[in-house]
């Protein structure tokens, strides 16, 4: 609500990725930037995105990657005194500690294969870039596919 208020645009609103309340097939593209690792049910979210995308609609996403670099960064952030000495690491610790407390961030890192299995039920992955710390992808709604089933 705070971000929506500060944004000041009437078309920006608070909602749920699993129940947007938006009309069927109403968007050509959806950008999910660091969203999936904050939700427990990837299947329900993908089903809703599938529903609101037009045929051949695009789902673009950026998410944390379970890579060696990510594990090293998490180790330095959560298992060393580095956050006390380096302001940028302290900020990461404060933000990420909240994500870890929910259990959803660790769940995401453990279950990326499950996410992609669910994604491919309704979307064709057009490209996926595996960066050091992030996955960046673009997927197209499959024509004739049935909705992704919730996990």
Secondary structure, 3 states (H helix, E strand, C coil): CHHHHHHCCCCCCCCECCECCCCCCCEEEEEEECCHHHCCCHHHHHHHHHHHEEEEEEEEEEEECCCHHHHHHHHHHHCCCHHHHCHHHHHHHHHHHHHHHHCHHHHHHHCHHHHHHHHHHHEEEEEEEECCCEEEEEEEECCCCCCCCCC
